[in-house]
Amino acid sequence: MHASEPPQTELAFTTNPGLEDLVAAEFRERLAAHDLEPTTLDHRPARFPGWVNLRHPAALETLLAPARAMRSVHHVLRPVAAFELEGDRPLELLEARLRELDFPELADAAPFRVTSERLGEHTFTSHDLQRVAGAVLVDRYAAPVDLKGYAVNIRVDVHGTRCAVAVQCTRKALSNRYRRADNPRVALRANVAYACLRLGAVGRDTRRILDPYCGSATVLLEAGELLPGAELYGGDWNARSVAGARRNLENAGLAGRARVEQADARHLAEHYPEGFFDAVVTNPPYGMRIGKDIQFFPFYAGLLRRTGTVLRAGGRLVVLVRKRGAFNEAVKQVGGLRIRHIQVVETSNLYPAIFVLEKQ
Ligand SMILES: C[S@@+](CC[C@H](N)C(=O)[O-])C[C@H]1O[C@@H](n2cnc3c(N)ncnc32)[C@H](O)[C@@H]1O
């Protein structure tokens, strides 16, 4: 660092790969809302997909308030070090590096745990990483390992040959923010729902929003918090999903503004008047776990036609699309909706694109 440069605090966020720029943009807004200078934020592309590494002159404690208010991320981290784990003895290398690093969080022998995310082919497991790191830290700080009652969570993540060591500043993932009675495997993460609403510029002037494939209602839960005046409409053809969605909305205090019906999205236009909605935001089945027999072009063409009818002019459709070619073709053939933005995002090892369209 140059002698005249102010000291910088390093902070990192984890998110879904593809959303890194959106995270940096959201954090700039959060800094401004906390009277912290957003222009001094330094955002460098991280070597880990889904990590957003940032530097700012404010102290860590000061940055943690806006950081913990983030909606587009999973976790907030204090990065400690990043290095290559190469050679025949990667675990010995890890041990040696950890002996050189400082963890002031453990100075008073606070109970801790080590977690790790490992991506790629390795001769060691995640459990090996945790075991080696745990042993070094017990030895150095006389701190006990406590997997449940921990005060400090150290992360040792390895992607390929790259290893990142960090202190996790969030206990539960910030994206796991809803108390869900029903949480199906196909549920969208709340931070991706946030990204859909944000990329779609679905603003506070929204009066009515619809998710016709609402599942457990993640989009509606997120919309309920972000759009205080909006009525929240949901549909799903599965009775269990409808019951779960209603309970989730009730738990969030949103039942008064929400209407969730058991309905087939293919008959959408019969349920609502023309031009009724300001926004339709949804992730329809990808055809992986459910709906394996989907023919994508007619599926998307039907979705576009029906949404085009129930959206008002200038209204937004935001949809997670797994088959981009079929969707683009359907947009061309159906007409009436203009593509405003496309952003690919990784969710559960799939790479759907968030399409934002505007009704003409
Ligand atoms: C990918 S999931 C949506 C997950 C949801 N965003 C959440 O967070 O839980 C797709 C949902 O569409 C529903 N679905 C599939 N085909 C449908 C149809 N024709 N009409 C209505 N719902 C349908 C499924 O029951 C499922 O709940």
PDBQT file of the ligand as one rigid body, heavy atoms in Angstrom, charges set to zero:
ROOT
HETATM    1  C1  LIG A 401     -39.499 -24.021  -9.882  1.00  0.00    +0.000 C 
HETATM    2  S1  LIG A 401     -40.936 -24.185  -8.927  1.00  0.00    +0.000 S 
HETATM    3  C2  LIG A 401     -41.155 -22.571  -8.264  1.00  0.00    +0.000 C 
HETATM    4  C3  LIG A 401     -40.473 -22.411  -6.957  1.00  0.00    +0.000 C 
HETATM    5  C4  LIG A 401     -40.840 -21.135  -6.252  1.00  0.00    +0.000 C 
HETATM    6  N1  LIG A 401     -40.292 -19.970  -6.912  1.00  0.00    +0.000 N 
HETATM    7  C5  LIG A 401     -40.383 -21.191  -4.806  1.00  0.00    +0.000 C 
HETATM    8  O1  LIG A 401     -39.581 -20.352  -4.400  1.00  0.00    +0.000 OA
HETATM    9  O2  LIG A 401     -40.760 -22.118  -4.089  1.00  0.00    +0.000 OA
HETATM   10  C6  LIG A 401     -42.191 -24.307 -10.106  1.00  0.00    +0.000 C 
HETATM   11  C7  LIG A 401     -43.581 -24.434  -9.518  1.00  0.00    +0.000 C 
HETATM   12  O3  LIG A 401     -44.488 -24.427 -10.620  1.00  0.00    +0.000 OA
HETATM   13  C8  LIG A 401     -45.572 -25.289 -10.315  1.00  0.00    +0.000 C 
HETATM   14  N2  LIG A 401     -46.202 -25.622 -11.617  1.00  0.00    +0.000 N 
HETATM   15  C9  LIG A 401     -45.727 -26.413 -12.605  1.00  0.00    +0.000 A 
HETATM   16  N3  LIG A 401     -46.557 -26.388 -13.673  1.00  0.00    +0.000 NA
HETATM   17  C10 LIG A 401     -47.594 -25.569 -13.331  1.00  0.00    +0.000 A 
HETATM   18  C11 LIG A 401     -48.746 -25.107 -14.001  1.00  0.00    +0.000 A 
HETATM   19  N4  LIG A 401     -49.060 -25.511 -15.230  1.00  0.00    +0.000 N 
HETATM   20  N5  LIG A 401     -49.573 -24.245 -13.374  1.00  0.00    +0.000 NA
HETATM   21  C12 LIG A 401     -49.283 -23.813 -12.119  1.00  0.00    +0.000 A 
HETATM   22  N6  LIG A 401     -48.194 -24.214 -11.428  1.00  0.00    +0.000 NA
HETATM   23  C13 LIG A 401     -47.356 -25.076 -12.031  1.00  0.00    +0.000 A 
HETATM   24  C14 LIG A 401     -44.952 -26.431  -9.548  1.00  0.00    +0.000 C 
HETATM   25  O4  LIG A 401     -45.933 -27.061  -8.730  1.00  0.00    +0.000 OA
HETATM   26  C15 LIG A 401     -43.867 -25.706  -8.751  1.00  0.00    +0.000 C 
HETATM   27  O5  LIG A 401     -44.329 -25.369  -7.460  1.00  0.00    +0.000 OA
ENDROOT
TORSDOF 0
